[in-house]
Amino acid sequence: MDKFEKLTGIAAPMPLVNIDTDMIIPKVFLKTIKRSGLGANLFDEMRFERDGSEKPDFVLNQPAYREAQILVAGDNFGCGSSREHAPWAIKDFGISCVISTSFADIFFNNCFKNGILPIVLPQEDVDKLMDDASRGANAVITVDLESQTITGPDGGEISFDVDPHRKHCLLNGLDDIGQTLEKAASIDAFESGMANSRPWV
């Protein structure tokens, strides 16, 4: 998993509330277990017409936001089914940070496991960042995980909270497997000890 330390990028505003995982990646695209390729269908029903053409009004289809790396979203983002394909699609598109007033629990947890930083902020702070994100190509903000701060285009700074263990994992690029491998020496010592004391096992 890629490390998340500091991200400076364009923030896209998506004020719609209750964006569920089927809106993020419709169920028709869940036939793969690969984490790559899903970005092409992120928000598919909102991004594209039935004939495959783009809907010009959708934020990620607008020139200023095609390279967005941060999403400022409405309340209760990621609700609905527990599909891990949702954060896979977000990450594959190029978005590594989602900011909202609240997230569905399973989606929130899955973000950390896939190198995405979900940030929960009070409504007034989200409103400020939503306004910043509405500046189009000038909607550049910086998210610094080490200092736990968000810096807007005008230099204003917002602090955020994050669980210390999850922060450690993101800073060091550790998913569940990576966390296990951190203890590889202890695991090897245990296995060696078991092989010597119980060779019949």
VEXKOLBA-787936 format. One line per 10 residues: number of its first residue (from 1); for each residue x, y, z negated of N, C-alpha, C, CB. Coordinates in steps of 0.02 Angstrom, whole numbers, plus 50000, padded with zeros to 5 digits. Each point is the difference from the previous one (the first is absolute). Last residue first. Glycine has a CB too. Layout:
NUM	X,Y,Z,X,Y,Z,X,Y,Z,X,Y,Z; ...;
END
This chain:
201	50210,48397,49254,49943,50038,50024,50008,50018,50073,49983,50046,49885; 50180,49839,49973,49950,49956,50030,49940,50038,50030,50035,49913,49918; 50152,50186,49957,50018,49982,50069,49949,49956,50035,50117,50009,49965; 49903,50156,49824,49947,49954,50022,50013,49979,50072,49917,50054,49921; 50238,50087,49965,49967,49971,49942,49946,49949,50018,50023,50105,49941; 50101,50015,50229,50048,49965,49957,49966,49964,49942,50084,50085,50030; 49789,50049,50120,50028,49944,50038,50048,49960,49957,49987,50065,50106; 49921,50134,49806,49949,49947,50004,50028,49939,50036,49908,50086,50000; 50227,50105,49990,49993,49970,49934,49950,49943,50000,50029,50109,49951; 49994,50018,50245,50061,49961,49989,49996,49964,49933,50065,50081,50069;
191	49763,50068,49984,49995,49940,50042,50061,49955,49990,49933,50065,50085; 50067,50144,49805,49948,49956,49973,49997,49935,50039,49935,50099,49962; 50206,50068,50118,50027,49972,49938,49950,49952,49968,50066,50104,49982; 49866,50015,50209,50051,49951,50018,50029,49966,49937,50028,50066,50103; 49822,50113,49867,49965,49942,50028,50049,49944,50016,49911,50076,50046; 50176,50129,49884,49967,49965,49943,49964,49938,50025,49987,50109,49940; 50109,50030,50223,50053,49970,49959,49970,49961,49942,50078,50093,50032; 49776,50032,50110,50027,49940,50032,50052,49965,49957,49977,50053,50111; 49869,50150,49868,50015,49954,49946,50031,49935,50026,49906,50049,49934; 50023,50123,50212,50040,50037,49952,50023,49954,49943,49938,50106,50029;
181	49908,49819,50135,50070,49991,50018,50047,50040,49956,49963,49980,50117; 49801,50043,49857,50022,49933,49980,50074,49990,50013,49885,49956,50023; 50016,50240,50053,50003,50002,49927,50023,49932,49973,49909,50086,49997; 50051,49933,50234,50061,50036,49980,50008,50003,49925,49990,50067,50103; 49812,49843,49986,50056,49954,50011,50065,50033,49979,49939,49946,50095; 49866,50185,49895,49997,49946,49951,50059,49952,50007,49876,50009,49999; 50187,50220,50098,49933,49972,49998,50000,49942,49949,49977,50033,50122; 50192,50188,49911,49987,49933,49974,49926,49982,50005,50097,50013,49922; 50061,50193,50122,49975,49959,50055,49984,49929,49980,50066,50070,50075; 50007,50127,49789,50049,49948,50017,49977,49953,50056,50040,50007,49883;
171	49825,50174,50032,50066,50031,50008,50052,49950,50024,49970,50082,49911; 49813,49839,50035,50000,50039,50061,50069,50031,50013,49878,50024,49985; 50090,49856,49813,49995,49955,50058,50002,50039,50066,49934,49920,49930; 50062,50201,49865,50064,49964,50008,49998,49956,50063,50016,49999,49874; 49784,50106,50065,50048,50049,50024,50068,49967,50013,49940,50092,49937; 49895,49782,49960,49986,50008,50071,50047,50050,50032,49880,49971,49979; 50135,50001,49789,50021,49938,50034,49988,50006,50076,49974,49933,49896; 49953,50247,49964,50073,49994,50004,50024,49938,50037,50005,50062,49894; 49762,50069,50161,50023,49949,49953,50076,49989,50007,49886,49944,50005; 50008,50293,50052,50006,49935,50032,50027,49951,49948,50021,50052,50114;
161	49877,50226,49929,50019,49944,49957,50006,49936,50041,49943,50054,49902; 50093,50221,50170,49955,49942,49999,50028,49946,49954,49961,50026,50117; 50056,50264,49955,50027,49940,49969,49949,49943,50002,50074,50071,49926; 49975,50159,50233,49951,49963,49961,50033,49938,49973,49904,50043,50071; 50165,50216,50050,50018,49933,49977,49945,49971,49956,50121,50030,50006; 49935,50172,50205,49966,49982,49938,50011,49927,49982,49914,50086,50024; 50160,50028,50181,50048,49992,49945,49968,49984,49933,50071,50077,50060; 49826,49945,50163,50015,50066,49972,50047,49996,49941,49889,50038,50038; 50032,49765,50077,50033,50043,50050,50020,50068,49973,49935,49941,50087; 50044,49865,49728,49961,50020,50058,50038,50045,50047,49900,49988,49931;
151	50167,49809,49885,50013,50070,50017,49964,50017,50065,50112,49996,49941; 49885,49814,49843,49979,50012,50069,50010,50075,50012,49915,49904,50000; 50191,49902,49809,49973,50065,50021,49981,50000,50073,50071,50055,49913; 50060,49787,49927,49927,49996,49996,49967,50068,50014,50011,49906,49917; 50228,50015,50089,49978,50055,49957,49925,50002,49990,50098,50064,50039; 49991,49763,50095,50044,50002,49942,49978,50055,49951,50095,49958,50072; 49795,50017,50140,49981,49950,49950,50043,50005,49937,49961,49926,50092; 49961,50254,50098,50061,49977,49968,49982,49952,49944,50062,50107,50030; 49829,50017,50203,49983,49959,49943,50065,49970,49973,49884,49974,50046; 50035,50244,50123,50052,49955,49977,49976,49964,49937,50090,50073,50049;
141	49790,50055,50185,50010,49998,49928,50054,49949,49983,49879,50035,49980; 49999,50112,50240,50056,49958,49978,50006,50005,49924,50061,50016,50110; 49787,50080,50085,49978,49965,49940,50053,49951,49975,49881,50011,50038; 50109,50129,50167,50035,50031,49943,49982,49966,49934,50000,50108,50063; 49900,49831,50146,50071,49983,50005,50040,50031,49942,49988,49993,50124; 49766,50020,49818,50025,49969,50062,50073,49984,49997,49913,50061,50061; 49938,50029,49762,50041,50047,50037,50030,49970,50065,50026,50056,49892; 49841,49839,49924,49960,50028,50054,50039,50049,50043,49900,49985,49929; 50184,49912,49869,50000,49953,50056,49962,50027,50060,50008,49907,49918; 49994,50215,49878,50067,50000,50030,50001,49957,50063,50051,50018,49886;
131	49753,49977,49988,50007,50064,50034,50068,50006,50034,49922,50052,49916; 50043,49764,49951,49957,49993,50058,50003,50064,50041,49923,49921,49938; 50186,50076,49856,50038,49964,50051,49959,49989,50063,50063,49944,49909; 49829,50159,49910,50056,50043,50021,50040,49965,50055,50006,50051,49885; 49822,49827,50013,49972,50054,50041,50055,50045,50027,49894,49997,49932; 50165,49838,49914,49986,49970,50066,49971,50053,50046,49979,49888,49947; 50057,50176,49833,50064,49991,50034,49990,49969,50069,50056,49987,49890; 49756,50041,49972,50026,50066,50019,50067,49995,50036,49940,50049,49902; 49953,49753,50008,49968,50027,50059,50029,50066,50023,49897,49942,49965; 50264,49890,49901,49936,50033,49987,49972,50032,50064,50036,50022,49881;
121	50124,49768,50154,50004,50069,49975,49931,50026,49982,50103,50020,50070; 50056,49745,50009,49936,50023,49974,50010,50069,49968,49961,49880,49979; 50174,49959,50216,50004,50050,49947,49930,50024,49980,50114,50037,50042; 50034,49750,50091,49935,50031,49991,50002,50047,49940,49941,49900,50051; 50249,49986,50123,49989,50033,49936,49930,50031,49998,50124,50023,49990; 49998,49757,50146,49960,50062,50006,49991,50029,49930,49940,49957,50105; 50166,49826,49956,50043,50058,50012,49963,50065,50010,50079,49922,50047; 49831,49853,49895,50018,50006,50071,50037,50065,50016,49900,49931,50026; 50011,50002,49758,50032,49939,50022,50024,50004,50072,49928,49938,49921; 49949,50241,49978,50066,49994,49969,50037,49939,50025,49956,50059,49899;
111	49821,49967,50173,50043,50053,50028,50071,49993,49972,49900,50077,50012; 49925,49786,49903,50030,49976,50062,50045,50052,50033,49900,49928,50016; 49975,50129,49789,50053,49953,49984,50035,49975,50063,49938,49966,49899; 49875,50174,50131,50052,50037,49965,50060,49955,49985,49913,50075,49950; 49892,49827,50137,50036,50037,50051,50059,50037,49969,49894,50012,50067; 49963,49881,49785,50038,49951,50039,50040,50034,50054,49913,49913,49977; 49943,50225,49886,50055,49969,49963,50042,49953,50043,49931,50008,49899; 49946,50209,50201,49976,49935,49977,50060,49962,49972,49907,49998,50087; 50107,50267,49901,50007,49944,50047,49964,49939,49971,50111,50046,50042; 49899,50250,49928,49993,49932,49973,50006,49949,50057,49926,50042,49906;
101	50118,50192,50123,49979,50005,49930,49991,49931,49969,49945,50109,50025; 50235,49928,50175,49928,50005,49990,49985,50010,49926,49979,49926,50101; 50228,50025,50105,49983,50040,49941,49925,50008,49995,50109,50062,50008; 50101,49777,50113,49930,50020,50003,49983,50035,49934,49969,49903,50078; 50261,50012,50081,49973,50029,49939,49928,50021,50012,50115,50041,49966; 50024,49865,50205,50031,49968,49941,49975,50028,49934,50099,49981,50070; 49850,49988,50219,49981,50036,49939,50027,49963,49940,49895,50045,50056; 50116,49883,50177,50052,50047,49982,49985,50042,49938,50028,50004,50119; 49864,49796,49998,49987,50062,50037,50055,50052,49986,49876,49977,49996; 50123,49821,49885,50022,49988,50068,49988,50062,50044,49976,49877,49987;
91	49945,50122,49788,50073,50002,50003,50026,49993,50071,50004,49951,49885; 49765,50027,50081,50021,50068,49982,50076,50007,50006,49901,50011,49922; 50005,49775,50105,49985,50043,50057,50023,50072,49988,49902,49926,50028; 50119,49918,49796,50045,49980,50055,49989,50048,50059,49998,49879,49962; 49858,50139,49851,50064,50034,49993,50050,49980,50054,49979,50004,49878; 49816,49886,50144,49989,50073,49998,50065,50037,49988,49883,49980,49958; 50098,49779,50037,50013,50028,50066,49991,50076,50000,49962,49892,50051; 49986,49962,49765,50066,50031,49998,50019,50029,50068,50033,49920,49910; 49714,50038,49977,50047,49982,50053,50066,50038,49995,49902,49975,50073; 49877,50009,49790,50069,50003,49973,50054,49988,50052,49953,49962,49894;
81	49788,50158,50130,50033,49935,49992,50074,50009,49982,49919,49950,50082; 49949,50265,49861,49977,49946,50043,50038,49935,49988,49969,50084,50085; 50133,50176,49888,49950,49957,49968,49978,49945,50050,49960,50097,49928; 50205,50094,50097,50018,49929,49999,49951,49955,49965,50115,50037,50004; 49880,50217,49926,50031,49975,50061,50018,49926,49992,50045,50116,50026; 49832,50069,49835,49986,49928,50004,50027,49969,50065,49898,50018,49931; 50085,50246,50083,49995,49957,49941,49985,49927,50018,49960,50100,49937; 50164,50050,50250,49945,50011,49954,49998,49947,49945,49936,50053,50093; 50300,50017,50032,49935,49968,50012,49949,50019,49947,50059,49907,50056; 50193,50136,50076,49964,50030,49943,49927,49982,50010,50084,50096,49986;
71	50163,49800,50109,49928,50007,50008,49970,50030,49937,49996,49902,50081; 50258,50073,50062,49964,50007,49936,49927,50011,50016,50103,50048,49942; 50053,49935,50230,50029,49950,49955,49966,49999,49932,50108,50012,50060; 49847,50072,50220,49989,50009,49928,50029,49942,49961,49896,50064,50025; 50096,50000,50221,50058,49973,49965,49993,50007,49924,50071,50029,50101; 49759,50049,50047,50016,49933,50027,50059,49968,49964,49956,50038,50110; 49931,50187,49863,50000,49948,49948,50018,49930,50025,49914,50067,49943; 50066,50142,50190,50037,50020,49940,50009,49944,49950,49956,50114,50017; 49911,49860,50188,50072,50004,50010,50040,50015,49937,49976,50038,50114; 49791,49832,49872,50018,50068,50015,50076,50006,50003,49894,50042,49945;
61	49989,49760,49991,50005,50006,50072,50020,50071,50021,49915,49910,50013; 50041,50025,49760,50062,49969,50021,50009,49999,50076,49995,49931,49898; 49802,50162,50001,50060,50036,49979,50065,49969,50027,49938,50033,49898; 49827,49963,50233,50027,49963,49942,50070,50026,49984,49931,49898,50030; 49937,50177,50160,49988,50035,49937,50030,49965,49940,49896,50045,50050; 50107,49869,50181,50046,50057,49990,49991,50035,49933,49999,50014,50122; 49973,49728,49955,49953,50052,49979,50042,50061,49982,49912,49915,49957; 50165,49886,50222,50005,50032,49935,49943,50049,49988,50124,49987,50006; 49859,49785,50147,50026,50068,50003,49999,50032,49931,49959,50010,50119; 49951,49769,49936,50071,50003,49983,50030,50070,50003,50008,49886,50041;
51	49757,50038,49988,50040,49986,50060,50075,50004,49988,49905,50043,50068; 49935,50010,49761,49993,49929,50017,50040,49980,50062,49886,50003,49950; 50208,50201,49907,49934,49985,50029,49997,49926,50018,49989,50118,50044; 50181,49979,49760,49989,49982,50070,49926,49992,50017,50111,49945,49999; 49981,50116,49778,50049,50028,50048,49981,49991,50072,50086,49977,49917; 49788,49936,49894,49999,50073,49996,50045,50032,50052,49976,49991,49878; 50012,49774,50099,49933,50022,50020,49993,50076,49995,49954,49891,49962; 50256,50005,49972,49983,49988,50070,49932,50029,50021,50067,49897,49992; 50107,50114,49814,49940,50041,50008,49970,49992,50069,50046,50082,49917; 50171,49804,50097,49983,50036,49939,49941,50047,50013,50120,49993,49960;
41	50003,49859,50198,49928,49996,49987,49979,50031,49934,49998,49897,50068; 50229,50091,50009,49965,50020,50061,49925,50002,49990,50093,49951,50067; 50058,49968,49765,49994,50072,50002,49962,50025,50061,50106,50006,49937; 49961,49763,50018,49934,50020,49977,49989,50075,50003,49999,49900,49927; 50210,49974,50123,49951,50004,50055,49932,50025,49980,50060,49909,50050; 50107,49960,49776,50014,50047,50053,49945,49999,50053,50123,49986,49980; 49891,49868,49828,49990,50068,49975,50012,50052,50053,50035,49960,49888; 49870,49774,50128,50058,50043,50009,49985,50070,49976,50037,49931,50099; 49812,49882,49918,50031,50004,49934,50065,50040,50005,49948,49889,49966; 49804,50108,50184,50072,49991,49996,50024,50002,49928,50012,50052,50113;
31	49761,49988,49966,50017,49933,50022,50075,49985,49996,49902,50004,50074; 49944,50198,49882,50030,49964,49944,50022,49929,50018,49930,50068,49924; 49946,50117,50199,50072,50000,50009,50036,49961,49945,49990,50110,50056; 49771,49926,49952,50016,49967,50063,50076,49995,50010,49893,50043,50048; 50003,50078,49767,50011,49928,49990,50019,49963,50064,49918,50006,49908; 50145,50258,50053,49940,49959,50009,50016,49925,50000,49949,50093,50064; 50178,50113,49817,50017,49950,50051,49940,49953,50007,50126,50008,49974; 49843,50196,49910,50072,50005,50009,50024,49951,50053,50012,50036,49880; 49764,49959,50052,50012,50061,50040,50074,50007,50014,49898,50055,49949; 50038,49774,49911,49977,49983,50068,50005,50060,50046,49923,49915,49952;
21	50131,50105,49817,50052,49964,50037,49978,49980,50070,50044,49959,49890; 49846,50263,50000,50012,49930,49978,50049,49965,50045,49885,49996,49954; 50043,50262,49957,50028,49966,50059,50018,49929,49979,50046,50110,50050; 49843,50081,49819,49982,49929,50006,50023,49968,50065,49902,50024,49928; 50091,50238,50089,50002,49958,49939,49980,49928,50017,49974,50101,49928; 50146,50110,50223,49944,49954,49994,50008,49956,49938,49987,49999,50125; 50174,50169,49966,49960,50012,49940,49940,49953,49990,50035,50115,50012; 50210,49909,50108,49944,49956,50014,49952,50003,49940,50072,49923,50073; 50171,50200,50043,49942,50005,49956,49944,49953,50022,50030,50119,49976; 50253,49870,50048,49937,50004,50037,49941,50003,49951,50051,49936,50097;
11	50229,50128,49904,49944,49972,49962,49936,50010,50041,50057,50023,49889; 50224,49961,50168,49935,50032,50011,49946,49964,49962,50038,50038,50114; 50213,49949,49788,49966,49987,50063,49934,50037,50004,50054,49889,50004; 50163,50016,49830,49979,50065,50026,49967,49989,50067,50093,50061,49938; 49987,49788,49831,49969,50001,50066,49979,50071,50017,49959,49882,49985; 50207,49954,49837,49972,50066,50015,49974,50000,50071,50080,50056,49919; 49958,49731,49975,50034,50046,49955,49971,50071,50008,50105,49930,50005; 49856,49793,50058,49966,50064,50002,50033,50045,49949,49889,49947,50038; 50186,49816,50111,49999,50041,49940,49959,50063,50012,50114,49955,49967; 49839,49807,50162,50039,50062,50003,49996,50037,49933,49979,50008,50124;
1	50003,49721,49901,49958,50059,50000,50044,50063,50000,49908,49937,49939;
END
